Structures are given as structure tokens and as C-alpha cells.
């Protein structure tokens, strides 16, 4: 597989409300969309940095994969998803496990 571009990077945060001022006031980025993805148990906020989007991911439940990852703080390519599923912005998504990507929760997306 050859990677053609980065659609967006997901950043797990405990609170979007607390994280947004850093991205706005320090980095000068504007949030253009906030939505909750009930199936994933996350609230998302999207910001644009050039051609790449940043997606802040806030867990909405203790059972959220994002909350579990934040609790563990794992570092370390295992797949979380073995098949694509629907995510924010109506994209098909699949995650790589952070243990096998140097602690970065990597989300693969396709339109």
C-alpha cells in the first residue's frame, strides 16, 4: 500500500473544551465542526491545518476505546478494526492499535 496523503490525524483528549484554546490561541487553528459519534462513544472536533485535518477525540463513555487508551497511555501494527466501519464525516474508517504505532492512534479513512 502506498500512502497518497494524510486525510486527518486523530488526537485523543480528555476534554475538547479544554484542548481547543491551545489549538486556537497558540496554533491559530479554527474548529470548523464538532459532532458526537454515538457508535464510537466519542465527541469529535475538526480543525484544518493546511490540507490536513486534526480530529480531537473526546470519550463520551468509560467504555469508549478512546477513554481506555487515555487510561492506559500505551506506547509501542496491530489492527483495532479488521474491516472498515462508518465514522465521523461519513467516512469509512479503521484504526491501527497505538501499541504498534509508537503510541499514535492512527485512523485510516476512505471516502
C-alpha positions in Angstrom: 0.0 0.0 0.0 1.3 3.4 -0.9 0.1 6.3 1.2 -1.0 9.2 -1.0 -1.8 11.8 1.7 -2.9 12.2 5.3 -6.7 12.9 5.4 -6.6 13.6 9.1 -4.8 12.9 12.4 -6.7 11.9 15.4 -5.7 13.3 18.8 -7.2 11.7 21.9 -8.1 14.3 24.6 -9.9 14.1 27.9 -11.8 17.3 27.1 -12.3 19.1 23.8 -13.4 22.2 25.6 -10.1 22.3 27.5 -8.0 21.4 24.4 -9.5 23.8 21.9 -7.9 27.0 23.3 -4.4 25.6 22.7 -5.2 24.9 19.1 -6.9 28.2 18.6 -4.8 30.6 20.6 -1.4 29.0 20.3 -1.5 27.4 16.9 -4.0 29.7 15.3 -6.3 26.9 14.1 -10.1 27.2 13.9 -12.5 24.5 14.8 -15.0 24.0 11.9 -17.1 21.1 13.1 -18.0 19.4 16.4 -20.1 16.2 16.4 -20.8 13.2 18.5 -20.4 9.7 17.0 -22.6 7.7 19.3 -21.5 4.3 17.9 -17.9 5.1 18.7 -18.7 6.7 22.0 -16.7 9.9 21.1 -17.2 13.5 20.6 -15.1 14.9 17.8 -13.8 18.4 16.9 -12.2 19.1 13.5 -9.6 21.7 12.7 -7.8 22.3 9.5 -4.0 22.7 9.2 -3.1 23.2 5.6 -4.5 20.2 3.7 -4.6 18.0 6.8 -7.4 17.9 9.3 -6.8 17.4 13.0 -9.6 15.5 14.8 -9.8 15.9 18.6 -11.4 12.8 20.1 -13.1 13.1 23.5 -14.6 9.9 25.1 -18.2 10.1 25.9 -18.3 6.9 28.0 -15.9 5.0 30.2 -16.3 2.1 27.7 -15.0 4.2 24.8 -11.9 2.9 23.1 -10.5 6.5 23.4 -11.1 6.5 27.2 -9.4 3.1 27.5 -6.4 4.3 25.5 -6.2 7.5 27.6 -6.3 5.4 30.8 -3.5 3.1 29.6 -1.3 5.7 27.9 0.2 2.8 25.8 3.2 3.2 23.6 4.6 0.8 21.2 0.9 -2.9 13.8 -1.9 -4.4 15.4 -5.3 -3.6 13.9 -8.1 -2.5 16.1 -10.6 -2.9 13.2 -10.3 -5.8 10.8 -12.9 -4.3 8.4 -13.9 -0.6 7.7 -16.7 0.9 9.7 -18.6 4.2 9.5 -17.1 7.2 11.3 -17.3 10.9 11.6 -17.9 12.9 8.4 -19.4 9.8 6.8 -16.0 8.3 6.1 -15.2 4.6 6.2 -12.6 4.2 9.0 -10.3 1.6 10.6 -7.9 2.1 13.4 -4.3 0.8 13.9 -3.5 -0.1 17.5 -1.4 2.5 19.3 0.8 -0.2 20.8 2.2 -0.9 17.3 2.4 2.7 16.1 4.6 4.4 18.7 1.6 5.4 20.8 -0.2 7.2 18.0 -3.8 6.2 17.5 -3.8 6.0 13.7 -7.1 6.1 11.9 -7.3 5.1 8.2 -10.1 6.7 6.2 -11.7 6.4 2.8 -14.4 8.4 1.2 
